[in-house]
Each structure stands twice: as structure tokens, then as C-alpha cells.
Amino acid sequence: MNNWFAPLQWLVFLALWRMSYETANINKPANSEKSFLIEKTLPREACNPREKEWTEKAIKKYADAQEKKWQNWNEAMFERSD
């Protein structure tokens, strides 16, 4: 089981794996990926005030609809006698 050939097999495997990764990404420049967690400028979506208004409006309507749904469910399940 533990022969001298096992570490060599792992070394060859890892070398081929790394070579396949490098050849798959050969045409990408090194700085092509950007993370907004470390970027100084905000993404385009955060800069549009109309989109922000629409998003807030949609969230409010969704929350109201969910509240109404659960209120109706509670009334149906427990049959309030008000």
C-alpha cells in the first residue's frame, strides 16, 4: 500500500492538474477578475437612484403581501371570533 511510487503518482497528478488549469486560463489577463469587496468604486447598480427606488417599492409591496397572506392564514386556521 505505501510504496515509494505513491508520492510520485501524486506529484504527477498535481502537476497535470495545474497544467490543465493554466492552459484553460491562458487567454485571461491577470487582472480580469474584480471583487466588489475590495474595489474602491461602487458597482453600476448602486449608483442608479431610480433602481434603488424601484427596489425599495418592490420590497415594501412584497412585505405587505406576505403580511396579508399570513394574516389571512392565521384567521383561517384559528377562526378569530372578533
PDB file of N, CA, C and O in Angstrom:
ATOM      1  N   MET A   1       0.830  -1.195   0.000  1.00  0.00           N
ATOM      2  CA  MET A   1       0.000   0.000   0.000  1.00  0.00           C
ATOM      3  C   MET A   1       0.869   1.252   0.000  1.00  0.00           C
ATOM      4  O   MET A   1       0.707   2.110  -0.868  1.00  0.00           O
ATOM      5  N   ASN A   2       1.767   1.370   0.934  1.00  0.00           N
ATOM      6  CA  ASN A   2       2.651   2.534   0.995  1.00  0.00           C
ATOM      7  C   ASN A   2       3.961   2.210   0.294  1.00  0.00           C
ATOM      8  O   ASN A   2       4.954   1.861   0.932  1.00  0.00           O
ATOM      9  N   ASN A   3       3.948   2.329  -0.989  1.00  0.00           N
ATOM     10  CA  ASN A   3       5.196   2.072  -1.706  1.00  0.00           C
ATOM     11  C   ASN A   3       5.859   3.397  -2.054  1.00  0.00           C
ATOM     12  O   ASN A   3       5.289   4.458  -1.803  1.00  0.00           O
ATOM     13  N   TRP A   4       7.009   3.348  -2.606  1.00  0.00           N
ATOM     14  CA  TRP A   4       7.771   4.547  -2.937  1.00  0.00           C
ATOM     15  C   TRP A   4       7.190   5.265  -4.150  1.00  0.00           C
ATOM     16  O   TRP A   4       7.523   6.419  -4.422  1.00  0.00           O
ATOM     17  N   PHE A   5       6.308   4.560  -4.883  1.00  0.00           N
ATOM     18  CA  PHE A   5       5.762   5.125  -6.116  1.00  0.00           C
ATOM     19  C   PHE A   5       4.552   6.040  -5.860  1.00  0.00           C
ATOM     20  O   PHE A   5       4.226   6.867  -6.712  1.00  0.00           O
ATOM     21  N   ALA A   6       3.883   5.910  -4.712  1.00  0.00           N
ATOM     22  CA  ALA A   6       2.679   6.678  -4.401  1.00  0.00           C
ATOM     23  C   ALA A   6       2.931   8.187  -4.380  1.00  0.00           C
ATOM     24  O   ALA A   6       2.142   8.918  -4.977  1.00  0.00           O
ATOM     25  N   PRO A   7       3.977   8.697  -3.732  1.00  0.00           N
ATOM     26  CA  PRO A   7       4.202  10.152  -3.768  1.00  0.00           C
ATOM     27  C   PRO A   7       4.482  10.659  -5.184  1.00  0.00           C
ATOM     28  O   PRO A   7       4.096  11.775  -5.529  1.00  0.00           O
ATOM     29  N   LEU A   8       5.145   9.854  -5.995  1.00  0.00           N
ATOM     30  CA  LEU A   8       5.410  10.242  -7.375  1.00  0.00           C
ATOM     31  C   LEU A   8       4.118  10.319  -8.181  1.00  0.00           C
ATOM     32  O   LEU A   8       3.968  11.192  -9.036  1.00  0.00           O
ATOM     33  N   GLN A   9       3.196   9.419  -7.913  1.00  0.00           N
ATOM     34  CA  GLN A   9       1.904   9.458  -8.589  1.00  0.00           C
ATOM     35  C   GLN A   9       1.153  10.746  -8.231  1.00  0.00           C
ATOM     36  O   GLN A   9       0.572  11.396  -9.100  1.00  0.00           O
ATOM     37  N   TRP A  10       1.173  11.102  -6.958  1.00  0.00           N
ATOM     38  CA  TRP A  10       0.505  12.340  -6.532  1.00  0.00           C
ATOM     39  C   TRP A  10       1.169  13.561  -7.159  1.00  0.00           C
ATOM     40  O   TRP A  10       0.483  14.500  -7.562  1.00  0.00           O
ATOM     41  N   LEU A  11       2.463  13.556  -7.242  1.00  0.00           N
ATOM     42  CA  LEU A  11       3.184  14.675  -7.834  1.00  0.00           C
ATOM     43  C   LEU A  11       2.825  14.839  -9.305  1.00  0.00           C
ATOM     44  O   LEU A  11       2.612  15.957  -9.773  1.00  0.00           O
ATOM     45  N   VAL A  12       2.760  13.736 -10.029  1.00  0.00           N
ATOM     46  CA  VAL A  12       2.385  13.787 -11.448  1.00  0.00           C
ATOM     47  C   VAL A  12       0.935  14.249 -11.589  1.00  0.00           C
ATOM     48  O   VAL A  12       0.621  15.065 -12.456  1.00  0.00           O
ATOM     49  N   PHE A  13       0.062  13.730 -10.742  1.00  0.00           N
ATOM     50  CA  PHE A  13      -1.342  14.134 -10.784  1.00  0.00           C
ATOM     51  C   PHE A  13      -1.504  15.630 -10.551  1.00  0.00           C
ATOM     52  O   PHE A  13      -2.206  16.308 -11.302  1.00  0.00           O
ATOM     53  N   LEU A  14      -0.859  16.140  -9.518  1.00  0.00           N
ATOM     54  CA  LEU A  14      -0.973  17.572  -9.214  1.00  0.00           C
ATOM     55  C   LEU A  14      -0.351  18.438 -10.303  1.00  0.00           C
ATOM     56  O   LEU A  14      -0.871  19.511 -10.610  1.00  0.00           O
ATOM     57  N   ALA A  15       0.742  17.990 -10.885  1.00  0.00           N
ATOM     58  CA  ALA A  15       1.370  18.748 -11.971  1.00  0.00           C
ATOM     59  C   ALA A  15       0.454  18.804 -13.192  1.00  0.00           C
ATOM     60  O   ALA A  15       0.317  19.859 -13.812  1.00  0.00           O
ATOM     61  N   LEU A  16      -0.167  17.693 -13.540  1.00  0.00           N
ATOM     62  CA  LEU A  16      -1.092  17.684 -14.686  1.00  0.00           C
ATOM     63  C   LEU A  16      -2.340  18.522 -14.400  1.00  0.00           C
ATOM     64  O   LEU A  16      -2.861  19.202 -15.284  1.00  0.00           O
ATOM     65  N   TRP A  17      -2.805  18.461 -13.162  1.00  0.00           N
ATOM     66  CA  TRP A  17      -3.978  19.254 -12.790  1.00  0.00           C
ATOM     67  C   TRP A  17      -3.669  20.746 -12.909  1.00  0.00           C
ATOM     68  O   TRP A  17      -4.479  21.505 -13.442  1.00  0.00           O
ATOM     69  N   ARG A  18      -2.533  21.159 -12.428  1.00  0.00           N
ATOM     70  CA  ARG A  18      -2.129  22.560 -12.509  1.00  0.00           C
ATOM     71  C   ARG A  18      -1.937  22.987 -13.968  1.00  0.00           C
ATOM     72  O   ARG A  18      -2.315  24.096 -14.345  1.00  0.00           O
ATOM     73  N   MET A  19      -1.351  22.109 -14.784  1.00  0.00           N
ATOM     74  CA  MET A  19      -1.154  22.439 -16.194  1.00  0.00           C
ATOM     75  C   MET A  19      -2.492  22.591 -16.918  1.00  0.00           C
ATOM     76  O   MET A  19      -2.635  23.466 -17.772  1.00  0.00           O
ATOM     77  N   SER A  20      -3.462  21.754 -16.587  1.00  0.00           N
ATOM     78  CA  SER A  20      -4.777  21.879 -17.228  1.00  0.00           C
ATOM     79  C   SER A  20      -5.452  23.183 -16.814  1.00  0.00           C
ATOM     80  O   SER A  20      -6.115  23.827 -17.628  1.00  0.00           O
ATOM     81  N   TYR A  21      -5.285  23.574 -15.550  1.00  0.00           N
ATOM     82  CA  TYR A  21      -5.838  24.846 -15.087  1.00  0.00           C
ATOM     83  C   TYR A  21      -5.179  26.018 -15.806  1.00  0.00           C
ATOM     84  O   TYR A  21      -5.863  26.936 -16.260  1.00  0.00           O
ATOM     85  N   GLU A  22      -3.884  25.988 -15.907  1.00  0.00           N
ATOM     86  CA  GLU A  22      -3.156  27.085 -16.553  1.00  0.00           C
ATOM     87  C   GLU A  22      -3.502  27.188 -18.033  1.00  0.00           C
ATOM     88  O   GLU A  22      -3.651  28.295 -18.550  1.00  0.00           O
ATOM     89  N   THR A  23      -3.631  26.068 -18.719  1.00  0.00           N
ATOM     90  CA  THR A  23      -3.961  26.127 -20.145  1.00  0.00           C
ATOM     91  C   THR A  23      -5.403  26.549 -20.363  1.00  0.00           C
ATOM     92  O   THR A  23      -5.710  27.147 -21.394  1.00  0.00           O
ATOM     93  N   ALA A  24      -6.302  26.258 -19.423  1.00  0.00           N
ATOM     94  CA  ALA A  24      -7.691  26.693 -19.556  1.00  0.00           C
ATOM     95  C   ALA A  24      -7.806  28.200 -19.386  1.00  0.00           C
ATOM     96  O   ALA A  24      -8.712  28.812 -19.952  1.00  0.00           O
ATOM     97  N   ASN A  25      -6.914  28.807 -18.624  1.00  0.00           N
ATOM     98  CA  ASN A  25      -6.979  30.244 -18.348  1.00  0.00           C
ATOM     99  C   ASN A  25      -5.861  31.013 -19.033  1.00  0.00           C
ATOM    100  O   ASN A  25      -5.452  32.067 -18.545  1.00  0.00           O
ATOM    101  N   ILE A  26      -5.369  30.518 -20.132  1.00  0.00           N
ATOM    102  CA  ILE A  26      -4.191  31.127 -20.756  1.00  0.00           C
ATOM    103  C   ILE A  26      -4.506  32.480 -21.402  1.00  0.00           C
ATOM    104  O   ILE A  26      -3.632  33.345 -21.464  1.00  0.00           O
ATOM    105  N   ASN A  27      -5.735  32.678 -21.883  1.00  0.00           N
ATOM    106  CA  ASN A  27      -6.060  33.920 -22.584  1.00  0.00           C
ATOM    107  C   ASN A  27      -6.642  34.998 -21.683  1.00  0.00           C
ATOM    108  O   ASN A  27      -6.908  36.107 -22.146  1.00  0.00           O
ATOM    109  N   LYS A  28      -6.842  34.697 -20.414  1.00  0.00           N
ATOM    110  CA  LYS A  28      -7.386  35.698 -19.489  1.00  0.00           C
ATOM    111  C   LYS A  28      -6.257  36.537 -18.920  1.00  0.00           C
ATOM    112  O   LYS A  28      -5.247  35.992 -18.475  1.00  0.00           O
ATOM    113  N   PRO A  29      -6.412  37.856 -18.926  1.00  0.00           N
ATOM    114  CA  PRO A  29      -5.401  38.678 -18.254  1.00  0.00           C
ATOM    115  C   PRO A  29      -5.474  38.481 -16.740  1.00  0.00           C
ATOM    116  O   PRO A  29      -6.506  38.078 -16.204  1.00  0.00           O
ATOM    117  N   ALA A  30      -4.399  38.763 -16.085  1.00  0.00           N
ATOM    118  CA  ALA A  30      -4.299  38.513 -14.645  1.00  0.00           C
ATOM    119  C   ALA A  30      -5.270  39.375 -13.846  1.00  0.00           C
ATOM    120  O   ALA A  30      -5.736  38.945 -12.790  1.00  0.00           O
ATOM    121  N   ASN A  31      -5.585  40.563 -14.312  1.00  0.00           N
ATOM    122  CA  ASN A  31      -6.451  41.460 -13.550  1.00  0.00           C
ATOM    123  C   ASN A  31      -7.881  41.477 -14.094  1.00  0.00           C
ATOM    124  O   ASN A  31      -8.589  42.462 -13.884  1.00  0.00           O
ATOM    125  N   SER A  32      -8.330  40.429 -14.782  1.00  0.00           N
ATOM    126  CA  SER A  32      -9.664  40.430 -15.366  1.00  0.00           C
ATOM    127  C   SER A  32     -10.757  40.257 -14.318  1.00  0.00           C
ATOM    128  O   SER A  32     -11.866  40.757 -14.504  1.00  0.00           O
ATOM    129  N   GLU A  33     -10.474  39.567 -13.232  1.00  0.00           N
ATOM    130  CA  GLU A  33     -11.477  39.368 -12.206  1.00  0.00           C
ATOM    131  C   GLU A  33     -11.411  40.491 -11.178  1.00  0.00           C
ATOM    132  O   GLU A  33     -10.343  40.856 -10.686  1.00  0.00           O
ATOM    133  N   LYS A  34     -12.603  41.031 -10.870  1.00  0.00           N
ATOM    134  CA  LYS A  34     -12.669  42.102  -9.886  1.00  0.00           C
ATOM    135  C   LYS A  34     -13.650  41.693  -8.808  1.00  0.00           C
ATOM    136  O   LYS A  34     -14.713  41.142  -9.093  1.00  0.00           O
ATOM    137  N   SER A  35     -13.295  41.958  -7.607  1.00  0.00           N
ATOM    138  CA  SER A  35     -14.186  41.686  -6.496  1.00  0.00           C
ATOM    139  C   SER A  35     -14.665  43.014  -5.945  1.00  0.00           C
ATOM    140  O   SER A  35     -13.864  43.911  -5.684  1.00  0.00           O
ATOM    141  N   PHE A  36     -15.980  43.140  -5.765  1.00  0.00           N
ATOM    142  CA  PHE A  36     -16.514  44.385  -5.237  1.00  0.00           C
ATOM    143  C   PHE A  36     -16.291  44.497  -3.734  1.00  0.00           C
ATOM    144  O   PHE A  36     -16.562  45.544  -3.147  1.00  0.00           O
ATOM    145  N   LEU A  37     -15.807  43.442  -3.113  1.00  0.00           N
ATOM    146  CA  LEU A  37     -15.489  43.531  -1.694  1.00  0.00           C
ATOM    147  C   LEU A  37     -14.247  44.385  -1.458  1.00  0.00           C
ATOM    148  O   LEU A  37     -14.108  45.009  -0.406  1.00  0.00           O
ATOM    149  N   ILE A  38     -13.345  44.412  -2.437  1.00  0.00           N
ATOM    150  CA  ILE A  38     -12.121  45.174  -2.259  1.00  0.00           C
ATOM    151  C   ILE A  38     -12.008  46.337  -3.233  1.00  0.00           C
ATOM    152  O   ILE A  38     -11.033  47.087  -3.191  1.00  0.00           O
ATOM    153  N   GLU A  39     -12.985  46.492  -4.101  1.00  0.00           N
ATOM    154  CA  GLU A  39     -12.928  47.557  -5.103  1.00  0.00           C
ATOM    155  C   GLU A  39     -13.306  48.900  -4.468  1.00  0.00           C
ATOM    156  O   GLU A  39     -14.166  48.957  -3.588  1.00  0.00           O
ATOM    157  N   LYS A  40     -12.674  49.951  -4.909  1.00  0.00           N
ATOM    158  CA  LYS A  40     -12.937  51.271  -4.333  1.00  0.00           C
ATOM    159  C   LYS A  40     -14.202  51.902  -4.891  1.00  0.00           C
ATOM    160  O   LYS A  40     -14.873  52.647  -4.176  1.00  0.00           O
ATOM    161  N   THR A  41     -14.553  51.630  -6.148  1.00  0.00           N
ATOM    162  CA  THR A  41     -15.741  52.225  -6.746  1.00  0.00           C
ATOM    163  C   THR A  41     -16.925  51.292  -6.576  1.00  0.00           C
ATOM    164  O   THR A  41     -16.763  50.072  -6.545  1.00  0.00           O
ATOM    165  N   LEU A  42     -18.106  51.861  -6.466  1.00  0.00           N
ATOM    166  CA  LEU A  42     -19.312  51.065  -6.324  1.00  0.00           C
ATOM    167  C   LEU A  42     -19.716  50.473  -7.665  1.00  0.00           C
ATOM    168  O   LEU A  42     -19.390  51.044  -8.706  1.00  0.00           O
ATOM    169  N   PRO A  43     -20.408  49.355  -7.670  1.00  0.00           N
ATOM    170  CA  PRO A  43     -20.907  48.820  -8.933  1.00  0.00           C
ATOM    171  C   PRO A  43     -21.974  49.736  -9.521  1.00  0.00           C
ATOM    172  O   PRO A  43     -22.532  50.580  -8.819  1.00  0.00           O
ATOM    173  N   ARG A  44     -22.254  49.567 -10.798  1.00  0.00           N
ATOM    174  CA  ARG A  44     -23.190  50.426 -11.502  1.00  0.00           C
ATOM    175  C   ARG A  44     -24.583  50.389 -10.880  1.00  0.00           C
ATOM    176  O   ARG A  44     -25.275  51.407 -10.862  1.00  0.00           O
ATOM    177  N   GLU A  45     -25.003  49.236 -10.372  1.00  0.00           N
ATOM    178  CA  GLU A  45     -26.349  49.109  -9.825  1.00  0.00           C
ATOM    179  C   GLU A  45     -26.560  50.011  -8.609  1.00  0.00           C
ATOM    180  O   GLU A  45     -27.664  50.514  -8.394  1.00  0.00           O
ATOM    181  N   ALA A  46     -25.528  50.214  -7.829  1.00  0.00           N
ATOM    182  CA  ALA A  46     -25.662  51.007  -6.610  1.00  0.00           C
ATOM    183  C   ALA A  46     -25.735  52.501  -6.897  1.00  0.00           C
ATOM    184  O   ALA A  46     -26.097  53.279  -6.015  1.00  0.00           O
ATOM    185  N   CYS A  47     -25.404  52.908  -8.099  1.00  0.00           N
ATOM    186  CA  CYS A  47     -25.361  54.326  -8.431  1.00  0.00           C
ATOM    187  C   CYS A  47     -26.675  54.850  -9.009  1.00  0.00           C
ATOM    188  O   CYS A  47     -26.861  56.066  -9.072  1.00  0.00           O
ATOM    189  N   ASN A  48     -27.579  53.990  -9.427  1.00  0.00           N
ATOM    190  CA  ASN A  48     -28.803  54.423 -10.077  1.00  0.00           C
ATOM    191  C   ASN A  48     -29.897  54.632  -9.027  1.00  0.00           C
ATOM    192  O   ASN A  48     -30.374  53.662  -8.437  1.00  0.00           O
ATOM    193  N   PRO A  49     -30.304  55.894  -8.783  1.00  0.00           N
ATOM    194  CA  PRO A  49     -31.306  56.140  -7.736  1.00  0.00           C
ATOM    195  C   PRO A  49     -32.690  55.602  -8.096  1.00  0.00           C
ATOM    196  O   PRO A  49     -33.449  55.215  -7.207  1.00  0.00           O
ATOM    197  N   ARG A  50     -33.031  55.572  -9.397  1.00  0.00           N
ATOM    198  CA  ARG A  50     -34.352  55.057  -9.793  1.00  0.00           C
ATOM    199  C   ARG A  50     -34.452  53.561  -9.503  1.00  0.00           C
ATOM    200  O   ARG A  50     -35.486  53.081  -9.039  1.00  0.00           O
ATOM    201  N   GLU A  51     -33.384  52.837  -9.778  1.00  0.00           N
ATOM    202  CA  GLU A  51     -33.398  51.398  -9.478  1.00  0.00           C
ATOM    203  C   GLU A  51     -33.526  51.169  -7.978  1.00  0.00           C
ATOM    204  O   GLU A  51     -34.190  50.231  -7.539  1.00  0.00           O
ATOM    205  N   LYS A  52     -32.888  52.028  -7.201  1.00  0.00           N
ATOM    206  CA  LYS A  52     -32.982  51.898  -5.744  1.00  0.00           C
ATOM    207  C   LYS A  52     -34.420  52.146  -5.284  1.00  0.00           C
ATOM    208  O   LYS A  52     -34.923  51.425  -4.424  1.00  0.00           O
ATOM    209  N   GLU A  53     -35.086  53.160  -5.849  1.00  0.00           N
ATOM    210  CA  GLU A  53     -36.486  53.430  -5.514  1.00  0.00           C
ATOM    211  C   GLU A  53     -37.369  52.249  -5.884  1.00  0.00           C
ATOM    212  O   GLU A  53     -38.212  51.823  -5.094  1.00  0.00           O
ATOM    213  N   TRP A  54     -37.172  51.718  -7.097  1.00  0.00           N
ATOM    214  CA  TRP A  54     -37.977  50.581  -7.547  1.00  0.00           C
ATOM    215  C   TRP A  54     -37.765  49.367  -6.658  1.00  0.00           C
ATOM    216  O   TRP A  54     -38.708  48.641  -6.343  1.00  0.00           O
ATOM    217  N   THR A  55     -36.531  49.155  -6.259  1.00  0.00           N
ATOM    218  CA  THR A  55     -36.229  48.014  -5.399  1.00  0.00           C
ATOM    219  C   THR A  55     -36.915  48.170  -4.051  1.00  0.00           C
ATOM    220  O   THR A  55     -37.523  47.225  -3.549  1.00  0.00           O
ATOM    221  N   GLU A  56     -36.821  49.350  -3.468  1.00  0.00           N
ATOM    222  CA  GLU A  56     -37.465  49.588  -2.176  1.00  0.00           C
ATOM    223  C   GLU A  56     -38.983  49.442  -2.271  1.00  0.00           C
ATOM    224  O   GLU A  56     -39.619  48.900  -1.368  1.00  0.00           O
ATOM    225  N   LYS A  57     -39.559  49.931  -3.374  1.00  0.00           N
ATOM    226  CA  LYS A  57     -41.004  49.818  -3.583  1.00  0.00           C
ATOM    227  C   LYS A  57     -41.409  48.350  -3.722  1.00  0.00           C
ATOM    228  O   LYS A  57     -42.413  47.925  -3.149  1.00  0.00           O
ATOM    229  N   ALA A  58     -40.639  47.582  -4.475  1.00  0.00           N
ATOM    230  CA  ALA A  58     -40.948  46.161  -4.658  1.00  0.00           C
ATOM    231  C   ALA A  58     -40.827  45.400  -3.344  1.00  0.00           C
ATOM    232  O   ALA A  58     -41.642  44.525  -3.049  1.00  0.00           O
ATOM    233  N   ILE A  59     -39.818  45.731  -2.565  1.00  0.00           N
ATOM    234  CA  ILE A  59     -39.640  45.061  -1.276  1.00  0.00           C
ATOM    235  C   ILE A  59     -40.802  45.379  -0.346  1.00  0.00           C
ATOM    236  O   ILE A  59     -41.297  44.494   0.353  1.00  0.00           O
ATOM    237  N   LYS A  60     -41.243  46.639  -0.330  1.00  0.00           N
ATOM    238  CA  LYS A  60     -42.363  47.027   0.526  1.00  0.00           C
ATOM    239  C   LYS A  60     -43.648  46.320   0.108  1.00  0.00           C
ATOM    240  O   LYS A  60     -44.398  45.834   0.954  1.00  0.00           O
ATOM    241  N   LYS A  61     -43.899  46.263  -1.205  1.00  0.00           N
ATOM    242  CA  LYS A  61     -45.105  45.570  -1.677  1.00  0.00           C
ATOM    243  C   LYS A  61     -45.049  44.081  -1.347  1.00  0.00           C
ATOM    244  O   LYS A  61     -46.056  43.487  -0.961  1.00  0.00           O
ATOM    245  N   TYR A  62     -43.877  43.485  -1.498  1.00  0.00           N
ATOM    246  CA  TYR A  62     -43.729  42.062  -1.179  1.00  0.00           C
ATOM    247  C   TYR A  62     -43.974  41.815   0.306  1.00  0.00           C
ATOM    248  O   TYR A  62     -44.659  40.864   0.681  1.00  0.00           O
ATOM    249  N   ALA A  63     -43.414  42.667   1.137  1.00  0.00           N
ATOM    250  CA  ALA A  63     -43.598  42.503   2.580  1.00  0.00           C
ATOM    251  C   ALA A  63     -45.066  42.673   2.961  1.00  0.00           C
ATOM    252  O   ALA A  63     -45.575  41.925   3.795  1.00  0.00           O
ATOM    253  N   ASP A  64     -45.754  43.647   2.360  1.00  0.00           N
ATOM    254  CA  ASP A  64     -47.175  43.841   2.640  1.00  0.00           C
ATOM    255  C   ASP A  64     -47.999  42.636   2.192  1.00  0.00           C
ATOM    256  O   ASP A  64     -48.911  42.205   2.898  1.00  0.00           O
ATOM    257  N   ALA A  65     -47.677  42.097   1.019  1.00  0.00           N
ATOM    258  CA  ALA A  65     -48.400  40.928   0.521  1.00  0.00           C
ATOM    259  C   ALA A  65     -48.175  39.719   1.422  1.00  0.00           C
ATOM    260  O   ALA A  65     -49.106  38.957   1.683  1.00  0.00           O
ATOM    261  N   GLN A  66     -46.955  39.541   1.893  1.00  0.00           N
ATOM    262  CA  GLN A  66     -46.673  38.430   2.800  1.00  0.00           C
ATOM    263  C   GLN A  66     -47.413  38.601   4.123  1.00  0.00           C
ATOM    264  O   GLN A  66     -47.944  37.635   4.671  1.00  0.00           O
ATOM    265  N   GLU A  67     -47.448  39.797   4.620  1.00  0.00           N
ATOM    266  CA  GLU A  67     -48.161  40.067   5.879  1.00  0.00           C
ATOM    267  C   GLU A  67     -49.647  39.756   5.725  1.00  0.00           C
ATOM    268  O   GLU A  67     -50.253  39.139   6.601  1.00  0.00           O
ATOM    269  N   LYS A  68     -50.230  40.189   4.606  1.00  0.00           N
ATOM    270  CA  LYS A  68     -51.646  39.930   4.361  1.00  0.00           C
ATOM    271  C   LYS A  68     -51.896  38.429   4.219  1.00  0.00           C
ATOM    272  O   LYS A  68     -52.890  37.907   4.725  1.00  0.00           O
ATOM    273  N   LYS A  69     -50.987  37.740   3.525  1.00  0.00           N
ATOM    274  CA  LYS A  69     -51.139  36.294   3.355  1.00  0.00           C
ATOM    275  C   LYS A  69     -51.136  35.590   4.694  1.00  0.00           C
ATOM    276  O   LYS A  69     -51.987  34.736   4.940  1.00  0.00           O
ATOM    277  N   TRP A  70     -50.198  35.927   5.566  1.00  0.00           N
ATOM    278  CA  TRP A  70     -50.112  35.262   6.861  1.00  0.00           C
ATOM    279  C   TRP A  70     -51.253  35.658   7.786  1.00  0.00           C
ATOM    280  O   TRP A  70     -51.695  34.865   8.618  1.00  0.00           O
ATOM    281  N   GLN A  71     -51.719  36.872   7.637  1.00  0.00           N
ATOM    282  CA  GLN A  71     -52.866  37.300   8.438  1.00  0.00           C
ATOM    283  C   GLN A  71     -54.100  36.480   8.037  1.00  0.00           C
ATOM    284  O   GLN A  71     -54.849  36.007   8.892  1.00  0.00           O
ATOM    285  N   ASN A  72     -54.297  36.322   6.715  1.00  0.00           N
ATOM    286  CA  ASN A  72     -55.425  35.507   6.245  1.00  0.00           C
ATOM    287  C   ASN A  72     -55.270  34.050   6.682  1.00  0.00           C
ATOM    288  O   ASN A  72     -56.256  33.402   7.032  1.00  0.00           O
ATOM    289  N   TRP A  73     -54.062  33.540   6.665  1.00  0.00           N
ATOM    290  CA  TRP A  73     -53.813  32.165   7.061  1.00  0.00           C
ATOM    291  C   TRP A  73     -54.126  31.978   8.546  1.00  0.00           C
ATOM    292  O   TRP A  73     -54.759  30.998   8.939  1.00  0.00           O
ATOM    293  N   ASN A  74     -53.674  32.929   9.362  1.00  0.00           N
ATOM    294  CA  ASN A  74     -53.950  32.843  10.799  1.00  0.00           C
ATOM    295  C   ASN A  74     -55.448  32.886  11.079  1.00  0.00           C
ATOM    296  O   ASN A  74     -55.954  32.145  11.922  1.00  0.00           O
ATOM    297  N   GLU A  75     -56.152  33.761  10.364  1.00  0.00           N
ATOM    298  CA  GLU A  75     -57.600  33.855  10.570  1.00  0.00           C
ATOM    299  C   GLU A  75     -58.290  32.568  10.141  1.00  0.00           C
ATOM    300  O   GLU A  75     -59.222  32.108  10.801  1.00  0.00           O
ATOM    301  N   ALA A  76     -57.833  31.986   9.034  1.00  0.00           N
ATOM    302  CA  ALA A  76     -58.450  30.753   8.557  1.00  0.00           C
ATOM    303  C   ALA A  76     -58.129  29.566   9.482  1.00  0.00           C
ATOM    304  O   ALA A  76     -58.983  28.708   9.707  1.00  0.00           O
ATOM    305  N   MET A  77     -56.938  29.522  10.000  1.00  0.00           N
ATOM    306  CA  MET A  77     -56.541  28.388  10.832  1.00  0.00           C
ATOM    307  C   MET A  77     -57.143  28.459  12.237  1.00  0.00           C
ATOM    308  O   MET A  77     -57.534  27.436  12.799  1.00  0.00           O
ATOM    309  N   PHE A  78     -57.216  29.640  12.788  1.00  0.00           N
ATOM    310  CA  PHE A  78     -57.634  29.760  14.180  1.00  0.00           C
ATOM    311  C   PHE A  78     -59.015  30.401  14.325  1.00  0.00           C
ATOM    312  O   PHE A  78     -59.489  30.583  15.447  1.00  0.00           O
ATOM    313  N   GLU A  79     -59.660  30.742  13.227  1.00  0.00           N
ATOM    314  CA  GLU A  79     -61.012  31.301  13.186  1.00  0.00           C
ATOM    315  C   GLU A  79     -61.274  32.291  14.298  1.00  0.00           C
ATOM    316  O   GLU A  79     -61.907  32.002  15.313  1.00  0.00           O
ATOM    317  N   ARG A  80     -60.750  33.470  14.047  1.00  0.00           N
ATOM    318  CA  ARG A  80     -60.923  34.527  15.048  1.00  0.00           C
ATOM    319  C   ARG A  80     -62.399  34.864  15.169  1.00  0.00           C
ATOM    320  O   ARG A  80     -63.114  34.935  14.169  1.00  0.00           O
ATOM    321  N   SER A  81     -62.839  35.065  16.365  1.00  0.00           N
ATOM    322  CA  SER A  81     -64.250  35.383  16.601  1.00  0.00           C
ATOM    323  C   SER A  81     -64.371  36.802  17.153  1.00  0.00           C
ATOM    324  O   SER A  81     -64.866  37.020  18.259  1.00  0.00           O
ATOM    325  N   ASP A  82     -63.906  37.752  16.355  1.00  0.00           N
ATOM    326  CA  ASP A  82     -63.991  39.157  16.773  1.00  0.00           C
ATOM    327  C   ASP A  82     -65.294  39.765  16.321  1.00  0.00           C
ATOM    328  O   ASP A  82     -65.549  40.942  16.580  1.00  0.00           O
TER     329      ASP A  82
END
